[in-house]
Amino acid sequence: MKRALIKAAAAGAAAVLVVSLTAQPASAADTWRKVNLPFLWPGAGVNDITAAAPDNVWIAGIQGSFCWQPVPMWPCTIRSAGNPVVRQWDGSRWREYPINGWIYPEADASMRAVVVGGGETWIVGASGNEYLAAFNGRAFEPAEPPGDGSLVGIHGGPAGVWMSMSKAGEESLYRRAGGAWTRTPVPADLRYINDIEARTPTDAWAVGQTEPDRNSYGSPEFPAIAHWDGTSWTTVPAHIQSGPSARLLRVAPVGPDEFWATTSDTLLHYDGGTWTEIQAPEGSAINDLVTDEAGTPWAVIRTNTWENQLFRYSDGAWQEAQDSPTAAIWDLDAVPGTGELWTSGGDGESPAVWTNS
Protein backbone atom coordinates (compact mmCIF):
# COMPACT_ATOMS: atom_id res chain seq x y z
CA MET A 1 0.00 0.00 0.00
CA LYS A 2 1.12 3.56 -0.46
CA ARG A 3 2.47 5.56 2.45
CA ALA A 4 0.85 8.70 3.79
CA LEU A 5 2.17 12.17 3.12
CA ILE A 6 1.08 15.41 4.76
CA LYS A 7 -0.52 17.69 2.19
CA ALA A 8 -0.79 21.40 2.99
CA ALA A 9 -4.28 22.84 2.46
CA ALA A 10 -5.44 26.44 2.46
CA ALA A 11 -7.07 25.95 5.85
CA GLY A 12 -4.18 24.00 7.33
CA ALA A 13 -2.46 20.63 7.14
CA ALA A 14 -4.44 17.46 6.49
CA ALA A 15 -2.99 14.50 8.34
CA VAL A 16 -3.33 10.99 6.93
CA LEU A 17 -4.02 8.06 9.20
CA VAL A 18 -3.14 4.61 7.87
CA VAL A 19 -5.21 1.60 8.87
CA SER A 20 -4.47 -2.00 7.86
CA LEU A 21 -7.30 -4.48 8.35
CA THR A 22 -8.47 -7.98 7.55
CA ALA A 23 -11.86 -9.06 6.28
CA GLN A 24 -14.54 -10.18 8.74
CA PRO A 25 -17.87 -11.95 8.14
CA ALA A 26 -20.85 -9.65 7.64
CA SER A 27 -23.67 -9.38 10.10
CA ALA A 28 -26.33 -12.05 9.91
CA ALA A 29 -28.86 -9.22 9.62
CA ASP A 30 -27.85 -8.62 6.00
CA THR A 31 -30.54 -10.03 3.75
CA TRP A 32 -30.44 -10.01 -0.05
CA ARG A 33 -32.87 -11.24 -2.66
CA LYS A 34 -32.37 -12.00 -6.30
CA VAL A 35 -34.50 -9.97 -8.71
CA ASN A 36 -35.32 -12.28 -11.61
CA LEU A 37 -34.21 -11.26 -15.09
CA PRO A 38 -36.72 -12.71 -17.58
CA PHE A 39 -34.99 -11.93 -20.86
CA LEU A 40 -31.68 -13.80 -20.66
CA TRP A 41 -30.10 -15.93 -23.39
CA PRO A 42 -26.79 -17.82 -23.25
CA GLY A 43 -23.97 -15.29 -23.34
CA ALA A 44 -26.07 -12.51 -21.83
CA GLY A 45 -24.58 -10.00 -19.41
CA VAL A 46 -25.38 -6.93 -17.29
CA ASN A 47 -22.68 -4.25 -17.63
CA ASP A 48 -24.15 -1.45 -15.53
CA ILE A 49 -26.83 -0.85 -12.90
CA THR A 50 -28.23 2.51 -11.77
CA ALA A 51 -30.66 2.83 -8.85
CA ALA A 52 -32.31 6.26 -8.92
CA ALA A 53 -35.30 5.26 -6.76
CA PRO A 54 -36.87 2.02 -5.46
CA ASP A 55 -39.19 2.07 -8.49
CA ASN A 56 -36.64 3.44 -10.97
CA VAL A 57 -33.72 1.03 -11.33
CA TRP A 58 -32.02 0.59 -14.71
CA ILE A 59 -29.71 -2.06 -16.11
CA ALA A 60 -27.68 -2.03 -19.31
CA GLY A 61 -25.97 -4.92 -21.04
CA ILE A 62 -26.37 -7.49 -23.77
CA GLN A 63 -29.07 -10.04 -24.51
CA GLY A 64 -26.59 -12.66 -25.67
CA SER A 65 -24.05 -13.31 -28.40
CA PHE A 66 -23.40 -16.34 -30.55
CA CYS A 67 -20.30 -17.80 -32.19
CA TRP A 68 -20.27 -21.19 -33.93
CA GLN A 69 -16.82 -22.59 -34.61
CA PRO A 70 -16.68 -25.80 -36.65
CA VAL A 71 -13.22 -26.41 -35.22
CA PRO A 72 -11.96 -25.06 -31.89
CA MET A 73 -9.75 -21.97 -32.25
CA TRP A 74 -11.05 -21.31 -35.78
CA PRO A 75 -12.86 -18.07 -36.64
CA CYS A 76 -16.62 -18.04 -36.19
CA THR A 77 -18.46 -19.48 -39.17
CA ILE A 78 -21.79 -18.22 -37.89
CA ARG A 79 -21.96 -15.40 -35.38
CA SER A 80 -24.26 -12.81 -33.89
CA ALA A 81 -23.21 -9.86 -31.75
CA GLY A 82 -26.52 -10.18 -29.90
CA ASN A 83 -29.00 -7.49 -28.93
CA PRO A 84 -28.52 -4.53 -26.56
CA VAL A 85 -30.29 -4.72 -23.22
CA VAL A 86 -31.80 -1.76 -21.37
CA ARG A 87 -34.49 -2.47 -18.78
CA GLN A 88 -36.22 -0.47 -16.04
CA TRP A 89 -37.37 -1.97 -12.74
CA ASP A 90 -40.61 -0.17 -11.78
CA GLY A 91 -40.86 -1.73 -8.31
CA SER A 92 -42.59 -4.91 -9.44
CA ARG A 93 -41.32 -5.88 -12.89
CA TRP A 94 -38.81 -5.10 -15.63
CA ARG A 95 -39.95 -2.84 -18.45
CA GLU A 96 -38.46 -2.76 -21.95
CA TYR A 97 -38.46 0.27 -24.26
CA PRO A 98 -37.51 0.71 -27.93
CA ILE A 99 -33.92 1.75 -28.66
CA ASN A 100 -34.39 3.84 -31.78
CA GLY A 101 -31.64 4.52 -34.28
CA TRP A 102 -29.53 1.62 -33.08
CA ILE A 103 -27.09 0.27 -35.69
CA TYR A 104 -26.08 -3.31 -35.00
CA PRO A 105 -22.29 -3.69 -35.04
CA GLU A 106 -20.42 -6.83 -36.01
CA ALA A 107 -18.43 -7.04 -32.80
CA ASP A 108 -20.12 -5.75 -29.63
CA ALA A 109 -23.83 -4.95 -29.42
CA SER A 110 -23.92 -4.32 -25.68
CA MET A 111 -24.91 -1.19 -23.81
CA ARG A 112 -22.08 -0.24 -21.49
CA ALA A 113 -23.70 2.45 -19.33
CA VAL A 114 -27.02 3.84 -18.14
CA VAL A 115 -27.28 6.94 -15.94
CA VAL A 116 -30.07 9.00 -14.38
CA GLY A 117 -29.84 12.66 -13.39
CA GLY A 118 -31.84 15.86 -13.61
CA GLY A 119 -34.97 13.91 -14.45
CA GLU A 120 -33.32 12.35 -17.54
CA THR A 121 -32.06 8.84 -18.38
CA TRP A 122 -29.18 8.34 -20.82
CA ILE A 123 -27.56 5.23 -22.30
CA VAL A 124 -24.21 4.69 -24.04
CA GLY A 125 -23.22 1.86 -26.37
CA ALA A 126 -20.13 -0.29 -26.09
CA SER A 127 -16.71 1.12 -26.88
CA GLY A 128 -16.34 1.29 -30.65
CA ASN A 129 -20.08 1.75 -31.10
CA GLU A 130 -20.62 5.23 -29.70
CA TYR A 131 -24.40 5.12 -29.54
CA LEU A 132 -25.77 7.83 -27.24
CA ALA A 133 -29.48 8.19 -26.50
CA ALA A 134 -31.90 9.85 -24.08
CA PHE A 135 -35.17 8.42 -22.77
CA ASN A 136 -38.29 10.39 -23.67
CA GLY A 137 -40.68 8.40 -21.47
CA ARG A 138 -41.61 5.98 -24.26
CA ALA A 139 -38.37 5.13 -26.07
CA PHE A 140 -34.68 5.97 -26.31
CA GLU A 141 -33.90 8.49 -29.03
CA PRO A 142 -30.37 8.96 -30.39
CA ALA A 143 -28.61 12.19 -29.45
CA GLU A 144 -25.44 13.97 -30.50
CA PRO A 145 -22.63 14.25 -27.95
CA PRO A 146 -22.06 17.75 -26.60
CA GLY A 147 -18.59 18.26 -28.06
CA ASP A 148 -16.03 17.04 -30.58
CA GLY A 149 -13.98 13.96 -29.92
CA SER A 150 -14.77 10.66 -28.25
CA LEU A 151 -17.00 10.07 -25.26
CA VAL A 152 -14.88 9.06 -22.27
CA GLY A 153 -17.37 8.85 -19.41
CA ILE A 154 -20.93 9.60 -18.38
CA HIS A 155 -22.13 10.11 -14.80
CA GLY A 156 -25.55 10.81 -13.31
CA GLY A 157 -27.06 11.78 -9.97
CA PRO A 158 -28.67 14.61 -7.98
CA ALA A 159 -26.42 17.20 -9.68
CA GLY A 160 -27.58 16.12 -13.14
CA VAL A 161 -25.83 14.23 -15.93
CA TRP A 162 -22.15 14.85 -16.65
CA MET A 163 -20.23 13.79 -19.75
CA SER A 164 -16.50 13.91 -20.40
CA MET A 165 -15.17 14.12 -23.95
CA SER A 166 -11.63 13.65 -25.25
CA LYS A 167 -9.99 15.16 -28.32
CA ALA A 168 -6.27 15.06 -29.16
CA GLY A 169 -5.47 13.97 -25.61
CA GLU A 170 -7.36 16.83 -23.99
CA GLU A 171 -10.53 16.19 -22.00
CA SER A 172 -13.49 18.49 -21.43
CA LEU A 173 -16.51 18.19 -19.14
CA TYR A 174 -20.14 18.98 -19.96
CA ARG A 175 -23.18 19.23 -17.68
CA ARG A 176 -26.76 18.60 -18.73
CA ALA A 177 -29.14 21.24 -17.41
CA GLY A 178 -32.37 22.71 -18.72
CA GLY A 179 -32.44 20.29 -21.64
CA ALA A 180 -29.04 21.42 -22.97
CA TRP A 181 -25.35 20.61 -22.52
CA THR A 182 -23.05 23.28 -21.10
CA ARG A 183 -19.27 23.01 -21.05
CA THR A 184 -18.14 23.29 -17.43
CA PRO A 185 -14.50 24.24 -16.75
CA VAL A 186 -12.69 22.11 -14.20
CA PRO A 187 -9.46 22.89 -12.31
CA ALA A 188 -6.36 22.44 -14.45
CA ASP A 189 -4.98 19.72 -12.20
CA LEU A 190 -8.07 17.54 -12.78
CA ARG A 191 -6.95 16.61 -16.27
CA TYR A 192 -8.53 13.14 -16.38
CA ILE A 193 -11.84 12.54 -14.61
CA ASN A 194 -12.48 8.97 -13.48
CA ASP A 195 -15.65 9.47 -11.43
CA ILE A 196 -18.24 12.11 -10.50
CA GLU A 197 -20.80 11.53 -7.75
CA ALA A 198 -23.22 13.97 -6.15
CA ARG A 199 -25.06 14.08 -2.80
CA THR A 200 -27.25 17.07 -3.74
CA PRO A 201 -27.51 19.43 -6.76
CA THR A 202 -24.96 21.72 -5.06
CA ASP A 203 -22.62 19.10 -3.58
CA ALA A 204 -20.74 16.91 -6.06
CA TRP A 205 -17.22 15.49 -6.10
CA ALA A 206 -14.96 14.56 -9.01
CA VAL A 207 -11.80 12.46 -8.75
CA GLY A 208 -9.09 11.46 -11.18
CA GLN A 209 -5.52 12.44 -11.91
CA THR A 210 -3.26 15.00 -13.50
CA GLU A 211 -0.70 12.51 -14.81
CA PRO A 212 -0.22 10.02 -16.37
CA ASP A 213 -3.02 9.86 -18.93
CA ARG A 214 -5.86 7.42 -18.25
CA ASN A 215 -4.46 4.75 -20.57
CA SER A 216 -1.10 4.37 -18.87
CA TYR A 217 -0.14 3.19 -15.40
CA GLY A 218 3.10 3.57 -13.51
CA SER A 219 5.07 5.82 -11.24
CA PRO A 220 4.52 8.60 -10.50
CA GLU A 221 0.75 9.07 -10.57
CA PHE A 222 -0.70 12.40 -9.42
CA PRO A 223 -4.21 12.31 -7.92
CA ALA A 224 -6.69 15.17 -8.28
CA ILE A 225 -9.99 16.10 -6.59
CA ALA A 226 -12.54 18.84 -7.21
CA HIS A 227 -15.80 19.91 -5.53
CA TRP A 228 -18.92 21.28 -7.30
CA ASP A 229 -20.98 23.84 -5.35
CA GLY A 230 -23.76 24.14 -7.91
CA THR A 231 -21.96 26.84 -9.87
CA SER A 232 -18.29 25.93 -10.32
CA TRP A 233 -15.56 23.42 -9.50
CA THR A 234 -12.88 24.07 -6.86
CA THR A 235 -9.68 22.09 -6.26
CA VAL A 236 -9.45 20.07 -3.04
CA PRO A 237 -5.96 18.97 -1.93
CA ALA A 238 -5.46 15.23 -2.38
CA HIS A 239 -4.38 12.68 0.20
CA ILE A 240 -0.90 12.31 -1.29
CA GLN A 241 1.23 14.16 -3.82
CA SER A 242 2.11 11.20 -6.02
CA GLY A 243 2.74 7.48 -5.91
CA PRO A 244 2.74 4.27 -7.97
CA SER A 245 -1.03 3.80 -7.49
CA ALA A 246 -2.15 7.23 -6.32
CA ARG A 247 -4.77 7.98 -8.99
CA LEU A 248 -8.30 8.16 -7.64
CA LEU A 249 -10.83 5.90 -9.34
CA ARG A 250 -14.11 6.19 -7.36
CA VAL A 251 -15.74 8.70 -5.01
CA ALA A 252 -18.80 8.47 -2.75
CA PRO A 253 -20.03 11.62 -0.93
CA VAL A 254 -21.29 11.54 2.67
CA GLY A 255 -21.72 15.22 3.60
CA PRO A 256 -20.77 18.75 2.53
CA ASP A 257 -17.14 18.22 3.59
CA GLU A 258 -16.94 14.43 3.80
CA PHE A 259 -16.50 11.66 1.25
CA TRP A 260 -15.00 8.23 0.64
CA ALA A 261 -12.75 7.52 -2.34
CA THR A 262 -10.62 4.68 -3.68
CA THR A 263 -7.40 4.01 -5.47
CA SER A 264 -6.85 0.58 -6.98
CA ASP A 265 -6.03 -0.95 -3.58
CA THR A 266 -6.98 1.56 -0.87
CA LEU A 267 -10.16 3.00 0.63
CA LEU A 268 -9.80 6.65 1.66
CA HIS A 269 -11.92 8.78 3.99
CA TYR A 270 -11.85 12.59 4.08
CA ASP A 271 -13.66 14.51 6.83
CA GLY A 272 -12.84 18.04 5.70
CA GLY A 273 -9.43 18.17 7.35
CA THR A 274 -8.04 14.68 7.85
CA TRP A 275 -7.43 11.79 5.49
CA THR A 276 -7.63 8.18 6.65
CA GLU A 277 -6.25 5.36 4.49
CA ILE A 278 -7.70 1.85 4.82
CA GLN A 279 -5.94 -0.96 3.06
CA ALA A 280 -8.06 -3.34 1.00
CA PRO A 281 -8.01 -6.97 2.14
CA GLU A 282 -4.61 -8.45 1.34
CA GLY A 283 -4.02 -9.06 -2.34
CA SER A 284 -7.28 -7.38 -3.34
CA ALA A 285 -8.30 -4.59 -5.72
CA ILE A 286 -11.25 -2.20 -5.30
CA ASN A 287 -13.44 -1.96 -8.40
CA ASP A 288 -16.54 0.00 -7.31
CA LEU A 289 -17.76 2.11 -4.37
CA VAL A 290 -21.00 3.57 -2.96
CA THR A 291 -22.21 4.73 0.44
CA ASP A 292 -25.57 4.02 2.09
CA GLU A 293 -27.75 6.50 3.98
CA ALA A 294 -25.67 6.01 7.14
CA GLY A 295 -22.45 6.91 5.29
CA THR A 296 -21.16 3.33 5.38
CA PRO A 297 -18.98 2.55 2.34
CA TRP A 298 -19.73 -0.56 0.25
CA ALA A 299 -17.22 -1.78 -2.32
CA VAL A 300 -16.88 -4.38 -5.03
CA ILE A 301 -13.51 -5.98 -4.34
CA ARG A 302 -11.58 -8.43 -6.47
CA THR A 303 -10.12 -10.80 -3.92
CA ASN A 304 -6.79 -12.62 -4.07
CA THR A 305 -8.67 -15.59 -5.57
CA TRP A 306 -9.67 -13.34 -8.54
CA GLU A 307 -13.33 -13.30 -7.54
CA ASN A 308 -15.37 -10.09 -7.36
CA GLN A 309 -17.22 -9.92 -4.05
CA LEU A 310 -19.24 -7.34 -2.12
CA PHE A 311 -17.73 -5.84 1.05
CA ARG A 312 -18.60 -3.03 3.42
CA TYR A 313 -16.28 -1.19 5.78
CA SER A 314 -17.88 -0.98 9.22
CA ASP A 315 -16.76 -0.98 12.86
CA GLY A 316 -13.12 -0.73 11.80
CA ALA A 317 -13.11 -3.82 9.60
CA TRP A 318 -13.91 -5.09 6.14
CA GLN A 319 -17.01 -7.28 6.23
CA GLU A 320 -17.94 -9.54 3.33
CA ALA A 321 -21.63 -9.32 2.41
CA GLN A 322 -22.92 -12.38 0.61
CA ASP A 323 -25.90 -11.62 -1.58
CA SER A 324 -25.52 -15.17 -2.92
CA PRO A 325 -23.03 -17.93 -2.04
CA THR A 326 -22.25 -18.34 -5.75
CA ALA A 327 -22.37 -14.66 -6.74
CA ALA A 328 -19.65 -12.73 -8.51
CA ILE A 329 -20.44 -9.01 -8.18
CA TRP A 330 -19.44 -6.59 -10.94
CA ASP A 331 -21.33 -3.39 -10.20
CA LEU A 332 -23.39 -1.78 -7.44
CA ASP A 333 -25.43 1.34 -6.75
CA ALA A 334 -27.33 2.86 -3.81
CA VAL A 335 -30.78 4.42 -3.96
CA PRO A 336 -30.29 8.02 -2.72
CA GLY A 337 -31.62 8.71 0.78
CA THR A 338 -32.36 5.09 1.59
CA GLY A 339 -30.56 1.99 2.79
CA GLU A 340 -31.43 0.20 -0.46
CA LEU A 341 -28.54 -1.24 -2.47
CA TRP A 342 -28.57 -2.96 -5.85
CA THR A 343 -25.84 -5.16 -7.29
CA SER A 344 -25.32 -6.89 -10.62
CA GLY A 345 -23.04 -9.70 -11.63
CA GLY A 346 -23.15 -13.41 -12.24
CA ASP A 347 -24.65 -16.32 -10.35
CA GLY A 348 -23.03 -19.44 -11.71
CA GLU A 349 -23.11 -19.07 -15.49
CA SER A 350 -26.06 -16.64 -15.61
CA PRO A 351 -26.21 -12.86 -15.11
CA ALA A 352 -28.06 -11.81 -11.97
CA VAL A 353 -29.26 -8.78 -10.01
CA TRP A 354 -29.77 -8.55 -6.24
CA THR A 355 -31.13 -5.99 -3.80
CA ASN A 356 -31.19 -5.75 -0.02
CA SER A 357 -34.62 -4.06 0.00
C-alpha positions, 0 to 999 in steps of 0.5 A: 500500500502507499504511504501517507504524506502530509498535504498542505491545504489552504485551511491548514495541514491534512494528516493521513491516518493509515489503517491495515485491516483484515476481512470479517464476516458480515452481520447475519442481519444482511438479507439479499434477494435476487431480482429475476431477469426474464430476458436472458439468453446464453452469453447474456450479461449486465454491464451497468446498474443505476438505482435512482429510486426504489421504483426506478432502477435501470440495467444495461448490457447485452441479450446474448451473443453467438459464435459457432466454430466448426473447429476449436480456435477457428474463426466463427463461421456463424456469429451474432453480436446479440442485442442490446439490453436496457431495462427499467425496474418499476418496483414490481417488474422489468420494463423494456423500451424501444432503442431507436436509431440503433445500428447493429455492429459486427463485434459488440452490441452491448450497452455499457452504461445507463445513468439517471440525473436531472430527471433524464435517463441516458444510455451509451453503447459499447466502446467502438459503437458510440451510440448515445441516446436519451429516454423520452418516457416511451423510447430511447432516441439517439442524441449527439454528444455535446462536443467534438472527440470521443465520449470518455465517461458519463455520470448521473445523480442529484447534480444532473448528468455529466459527460467527459469528452476527449480530443487530441489527448485533452478532455473536457466536461459537460453538464446537462441542465435545462435540456441542454449541454453546457461546457463546465470548466474544471481545475487544471490539475483535474486533467482526467476525470475517473468518477463524478458523484453527487449528494445534492444538486450543489454538492458533487465530487470529481476524482481522477488524476493529472498525470499520467493519462488514463491509458497508462499506469506507472510511477509517479501518478498524481491524484486530483480532486474537485468539488462542485458547489452548484456553480463551479468546481474548486480544487481540493488537496489530495491525500498524497502528492504522487505514488505508484497507485495514487490515482483516484478511481471512485468517489462516494459523498457523505456530507458537505465536507466528507466523502470516501474515495478509492485508489486501486487498492486503498479505501480513503476517507476525508472529513474536511481536514483529515485523510484516513487510508484503509488498506483493502483486504490483502491481495485485493483490488477495489473496483466500485464504491457507494455509500448508504444513507448512514455513510457506510462505504460498500465496495466491489472488491476483487479478492486474491482468488480473482473473484469479485465480491461485495464488502462493506467497511464498518466498525473498523473492519472489512465485512464480506456481504454475501448476496448469494453464495455463488455470486460474482459481483461486478457493479453496485449502486445505492438508492439516494436517501435510503438503505437500499442497495442494488448489485449486478453480476453473475450467479453461476453461469447466468447474469443476476441482479440482487437488492437488499430491500 
